[in-house]
Amino acid sequence: MITISFQNGEVLIKENGTVRKLPAYKYKEIISEYEYLKASIDNQALAAPKCPTLNSNYTPRDYQSEALENWVQAGCSGVVVLPTGAGKTVLAIKAMEKLQVSTLIIVPTLVLVDQWRRTLVDAFKVDVGSLGGGSADIKPITVSTYDSARLRSRELGNKFMFIIFDEVHHLPSPMNARIAYNYLAPYRLGLTATVGNDPDSNDILFDVIGGIVYERAVDDLAGKHLSDYTIKTIKLPLNPDEKLEYDRLFTIYRNFLLRRNYRMKSARDYLRFVKMSGRDLEARRALLSRNSAMDIALNAKSKINYLKDLLNTNPTEKTLIFTRHNKLVYKISREFLIPSITHQTMAEERQEILDNFRRGTYMRIITSQVLDEGVDVPDASMAIILSGTGSNRAFIQRLGRILRKKEAKKAVLYEIVSLDTAETRISWRRKQS
Amino acid sequence: MLPTDLIRAHRTKEKILPDYAREEYIGLAKTLVTVYKEHIDKPRATLSEALQDCEELGYDFKLVRGLTEVLNSCSIFGIRSILPALPVRKALFEEAAKYPVKSEADRQKILSEVATRFKVNQKDLEESMYADLLEEQQLIDFKAPEPEVLYQRYNFALIISLLTYATRLSVSFIGKDNKIEDLSENLATPKIALGKITQITFELKPTKQVSTRGSKIEDIITKILLKNDWKISADVSYPPRYKVPRLLELEKNLHGKLLKEDPVEEELVIEVRPSQKKSKFGEIIFIEETANKQGITDRELLKQIQAEKIKYVDLGGILIHPSKLESIKNDLTEAEDDDLKNYRRILKSHGCKNPIMLLEALNYIIEPTGEKGRVKVYSLRKN
């Protein structure tokens, strides 16, 4: 007789007096292997609580049904890639209905823990537990932050049959990956708007969850399921003073690279350059000059003037304004008296601003990067990216904020870029998918 | 202690040699002190910009930032506004939602309207709008250290940072000291050899909880520096990627004048709040520190606190006003992310001078992520 048990994030296989230990996520493989061999096993590994009946009134859209079908065919494991606003939560609910087993939903922020809990209670009318932010209320259906799920993984690793990873692109980090390794849940669903391009991260992701079983891009759903949209990239020149200073600073940086024959081809090269600046004065001066030059490009005065015109000509559009740095958020908030949300905004104030935006009391919000993901932002019809990073994921998430389908809605995303500066390349990079 | 990324030291075949701040940097010390003095009553953001400029003076930026860390501990930052920021913002945004700002004239009209409602002038209203932001806090007071003292404190902080990477730490001094022995127990199980000279040795495992270990080592070394003929010897595995440790040796005769303990972090944020009965010791009292500062024993301090007849919750070494505790707990629960910097900011906004100690008392775990400069905070508290 082979005995299979769970201990501290590992599966223990006792056979003929020997004990083998394997990472918990191999559980499904182990069981199917023994089933194939028709071996007699005493399976003590799972200690999942009984799940209440899960039924909801949600009707999936055609692409959600397709995604669900593909995921089931893949053995109830895999990653589904759908744009923001396409209803990943509905897909998760339908998957839970299908399986009817104890489920752990793992999300990146405490705000999302609350959002998911509310949605699941509404959908299934059952008690939903939460883990994180000082709360440790474990129920057959529990929502947890990545951090708490990781910290409790050795203890809770055998309590859930199904794990849903929301914003699954957070999973491949060395710390978070431990969640996927330490839980033995045989059914796994990863949800995201974009999978990254890093092959190492993707290898981890596909190993512990399964490959991409369904993928739809914004353009696949725009028009029918998501709003039609237009992206308008506006390139504005710097004013003469800004241009002069930008060129002076950027030349210091460029000359440094030329002198050292240093090629900046990837993010890793840039990280090496930043590291070098820690011990090399010249590199440090080059780095600081580059940063100051980018500050000028990202926060150019012409952008604020253009923003002013855009807001004046579109007074009835619900508008989200995005910047890269908080400094610009507060400058614009003061100048136009627009509510702002940054990482410094306390939860209560943030909720009040978002509620007022949802009700239409506020027609505009300005934010830096905190609303890129992890917060349920009410629907808007216009987004203005005054500055941002080269991240394609952030761009798609920002775009997703204006794509919720509404009758006759035509969403517009304005991307305002400083002409003849390195920002044009950042803008190009973030639009590559 | 200094953040790990600001440690300046180099390794030889056998030893690790800290790059001490010395007299040759007198110009830099004077400049930095002047920058702080010139920024009294000015926002933190302006001070930060000026300090950033100092990094381009040609000195090692790690030295500049390290000295700045020490100077921050001689500073008091606070919120200075006529009105609390939140209601001002709310009123302005609501008014602007009704009458969107299309021109400067529109803006002025709204400001004037809201200022009248709050019975303040427009300038005060504008200044209050975002007065609660970290970068808007003003440098209220700055106790300028002499350049020599600044170096000594910097060197002390540098040594403590290095010692957090020790795998063996040995301290010795003439005589006996119960307090040091008690503090030693907090760090690890010490081997204590008593005699004319007391020698205390620790075998330490590498830890990810650098800040926690640092503060425990700091407690011990602070006391050691007050003793006669002290010696410190440690095997230090820094940078952590080098597994073979190097010897760090310090002794009073050679290094005594180079080092001076850092004062308790003085950064304090004062918020605009309705008046209430307050203890002269504040709403959060770190018993040992406060008693030391007052030059009295813990017991005497507790008597004085009892005499004030203000109720506190005892967190073990920390007394905290119940309303403050509740408000801190709420804010910590709402913390946006798990970065220690975020938790520090929250606790400092509550006037807490020793955020790490308070976090630990509230059952939070502080753990470096391995990612440079990033330390995570977790709560294991169960509801």
Interface residues (C-beta under 8 A of the other chain):
Chain A: T109 L110 G133 G134 S135 A136 D137 D147 S148 L151 P174 M175 G278 L281 R284 R285 L288 K308 L311 N312 P315 Y330 S333 R334 E335 F336 L337 I338 P339 H343 Q344 M346 A347 E348 E349 E352 I353 N356 T361 Y362 M363 V370
Chain B: D5 E55 E56 G58 D60 F61 K62 L86 R89 K90 L92 F93 E94 E95 A96 A97 P100 V101 K102 R107 I110 E126 M129 Y130 L133 L134 K329 D331 L332 T333 E334 A335 E336 D337 D338 N342 T369 G370 K376 Y378 S379 L380 R381 K382 N383
